[in-house]
Amino acid sequence: MSDAFELVSAQQSSAEFSAALTRLARRGESDFSRVEPAVREILEAVKREGDRAVLRFVQTFEGRSVERLLIRDYGGKEALETLAPPLQQALREAASRIQSYHERQRQQSQSFEYEEAGVLLGSRVTAVERVGVYVPGGKANYPSSVLMCAIPAKVAGVANVFLACPQLSPEVRAACHLAGVDAVVDAGGAQAIAAFAYGTESVPRVDKIVGPGNVYVAAAKRLVFGEVDIDSIAGPSEILVVADESADAAVVAADLLSQAEHDEAAYPLLLCLGDKLVTDVRRELAVQLATLPKRSMAEQSLRDNGMALVVRDREALAEIANRIAAEHVAIHTERPRELADRILRAGAIFIGSMTPEAAGDYLAGPSHVLPTGGAARYAAPLGVYDFVSRTSLIRYERSALERQGSAIGTFARAEGLEAHARAVEARLRLK
């Protein structure tokens, strides 16, 4: 276990430290070349053959036969009632909290208009008509992702939310019911993405595809972008634990493992002030791994991508955290809110030692679909704003055009667009 967690030099100017940051900066680079040829074949076949191709690929890649591709009567209410009462309650509470949070986002994304000296300007916000949600089902069962993707879409006002998943378990179907999913597509992989993007005899073409998936799903979303909109190209899950001397090593280790157990390619990262905490965390990792059901997966994640970055002062904690721009940032320090206010590049920040990342995954309220691989430098968590389109509104009165017409014409002629200028002048000649 001692080799599973790399300790990077405390000297921030050292070559080792710089190399570690360079490696982390490149963690979002995905090598799609290995899978793209196969994905292109799947996309083209579905575009050409529709349902028949999707059903064939489900048989080939998922090892199962499907009778109906699109299911509107998916039995979500009945599935919910079969679940153990504690799980029913957890799903209901999560759905309620996620809806409440995103209702506040909706209120902040309203249309507006104003008039200014004879010019009416505005922005009209409307929900897209159809959304396809992809929920993975290969390595685990993710009803939480159903809620985190579909509820923001419904709050935004999307009329038709379809969900594709290769494992329509009772938990997934129950979550679909709570989230208001209109129909499910009994398929996974690139074939489901293709069905959403191009439409088939039974699957309507959507306007936007959201949700995480494996490299085949990510490659397919990347290739169909332009035919439809997508949320992002999701990479492996990651957490950056930012800690000082006050941190509890057992809690830090638990947070790191909460991401390491997701995937062998996950990034469990520690940014701290001293070597002692790293030593203590290593010891705790060994203890907790011994009884972890997904031990082998977590160990490989730690071995391949686990890293401890040790810095000298608190200023560097915020500086390096902003450079890494992690999906999840968990702050285990004194005065954690002060540090959180200085970390500007993160998908979600978990403030203080009593705030586990798991709360964000399930119950807190914000969507757990977050930018990965450093994309938090420019991207945002999935939200209501992802499911709307905006249209600019412009109306000129004659007096306004008379005041601005000369400047508009000057601009147009400077760019060599004579007809633009004449379109203004034609109006000003009208009586």
C-alpha positions, 0 to 999 in steps of 0.5 A, spaced: 500 500 500 505 504 501 506 505 493 499 506 492 499 514 493 504 518 490 507 524 495 510 530 490 515 534 493 513 540 498 518 544 493 513 548 489 518 550 484 521 543 483 521 539 477 517 533 480 511 538 482 511 541 476 511 535 472 505 533 477 501 539 475 502 538 468 500 531 468 493 533 472 492 539 467 492 533 461 488 529 465 482 531 461 485 529 454 481 523 452 484 518 446 478 517 442 482 514 436 481 507 439 474 507 439 472 512 434 472 507 428 467 502 431 463 508 434 462 511 427 460 504 424 454 504 430 452 511 428 452 510 421 448 504 422 443 507 426 442 513 422 441 508 416 437 502 419 433 505 425 430 500 430 433 494 427 440 497 428 439 499 435 436 492 437 442 488 433 447 492 437 444 491 444 444 484 442 451 484 440 454 489 446 449 488 451 448 480 450 440 481 451 434 481 447 429 487 447 422 486 445 420 494 445 425 499 444 421 505 447 417 504 453 412 509 455 408 504 460 415 503 464 412 501 471 415 506 475 410 507 480 410 500 481 417 499 481 417 504 487 412 501 491 417 494 491 423 498 494 424 497 501 421 503 505 428 506 507 430 507 499 423 509 497 424 515 502 431 516 500 429 517 493 423 521 494 427 526 499 432 526 494 427 528 488 424 533 493 431 537 494 433 536 487 427 540 485 427 545 490 434 547 488 433 547 481 426 551 482 431 557 484 435 556 478 429 557 474 427 563 477 434 566 475 433 564 468 427 568 466 426 572 460 426 580 460 425 586 456 426 593 457 426 600 452 431 605 451 430 611 447 425 608 442 429 601 442 426 595 445 431 589 447 429 583 450 431 576 451 426 570 451 428 564 454 424 557 452 425 550 454 427 545 449 422 540 446 425 534 447 431 531 451 435 525 451 438 523 458 443 517 458 444 513 465 450 508 465 448 501 468 454 497 466 458 497 473 453 500 477 446 502 478 445 509 478 438 512 480 441 518 482 443 520 475 436 519 473 434 524 478 440 529 477 439 529 470 431 529 469 429 533 474 433 539 472 430 538 465 423 538 467 423 544 472 426 548 466 419 546 462 422 540 457 416 537 455 419 530 453 424 527 457 426 520 454 431 516 458 436 511 456 439 505 460 442 499 459 439 496 466 432 498 467 432 496 474 427 497 479 431 503 482 432 506 475 425 505 473 422 508 480 427 514 479 424 515 472 417 516 475 419 521 481 423 525 476 417 525 471 421 521 465 416 520 459 419 514 456 425 510 457 429 507 451 431 500 453 438 500 450 445 503 452 452 505 449 453 508 443 447 505 439 442 509 444 446 515 443 445 514 436 438 513 437 437 520 440 441 524 435 438 521 429 431 518 431 428 511 429 422 508 428 420 508 435 425 513 438 424 520 437 430 525 435 431 529 441 434 536 441 439 535 447 443 529 450 445 529 457 448 524 462 455 520 463 457 514 460 463 510 458 468 512 453 464 509 447 458 513 450 463 519 450 465 518 443 458 518 440 456 524 444 462 528 441 461 525 434 453 527 434 454 534 437 452 539 432 446 534 430 444 535 437 446 539 443 450 535 448 452 537 456 459 535 456 464 530 454 464 527 461 471 523 464 473 519 470 470 522 476 475 526 481 476 529 488 481 534 490 481 534 498 484 540 500 487 539 508 491 543 513 493 540 520 486 540 523 484 535 518 482 528 520 486 523 516 480 518 517 475 522 514 480 525 508 481 517 506 474 516 506 473 522 502 478 519 497 476 512 497 469 515 495 471 517 488 476 511 488 471 506 488 467 509 482 472 507 477 479 504 476 480 511 472 478 516 477 482 521 480 483 521 488 487 527 489 490 530 496 492 537 497 495 539 503 500 543 508 505 537 511 508 530 510 505 528 516 498 528 514 500 524 507 503 519 512 497 518 516 492 518 510 496 513 507 495 509 513 488 510 514 487 508 506 490 501 508 485 500 514 479 502 510 481 498 503 481 492 507 474 492 508 471 495 502 467 491 497 470 495 491 477 494 494 481 492 487 478 498 483 479 503 489 486 500 489 488 501 482 485 508 482 489 510 487 495 506 484 494 509 477 492 516 479 492 517 486 497 523 488 498 528 494 501 535 493 504 538 499 505 545 499 508 550 504 502 555 505 495 557 505 495 561 499 498 555 495 492 551 497 487 556 493 492 557 488 493 550 486 486 548 487 484 553 482 489 550 477 487 543 478 480 545 477 477 539 480 470 536 479 469 535 486 473 539 492 472 537 499 475 542 504 478 540 510 481 546 514 480 551 519 475 557 516 473 553 510 468 558 508 474 563 507 478 558 503 472 556 499 471 563 497 478 563 494 477 557 490 473 559 483 475 553 479 471 547 481 465 543 479 462 543 486 465 545 493 464 541 499 465 546 505 468 543 512 469 536 514 462 535 516 460 535 508 461 529 505 462 529 497 456 523 498 451 528 500 452 532 493 452 525 489 445 524 492 441 528 497 444 535 497 440 538 491 445 541 486 446 536 480 452 531 481 453 532 473 459 536 474 465 538 469 471 533 469 478 533 467 479 540 468 473 543 465 471 547 471 475 552 468 470 554 463 464 549 464 458 549 470 454 543 473 448 541 469 442 545 471 436 548 468 440 553 464 442 547 460 435 545 457 433 552 455 434 556 449 435 564 448 432 568 443 434 576 443 428 580 441 429 587 438 425 592 436 426 599 433 422 605 432 423 610 427 426 615 431 431 610 434 433 608 427 434 615 425 439 616 431 443 610 430 442 609 422 449 613 420 453 609 425 450 602 423 451 604 415 458 606 417 460 599 420 457 596 415 461 599 409 467 598 413 466 591 413 464 591 405 457 590 406 453 595 402 447 591 402 447 592 410 447 599 410 442 600 404 437 596 408 437 602 413 437 607 408 431 604 405 427 604 411 429 612 413 426 614 406 419 611 408 414 616 409 
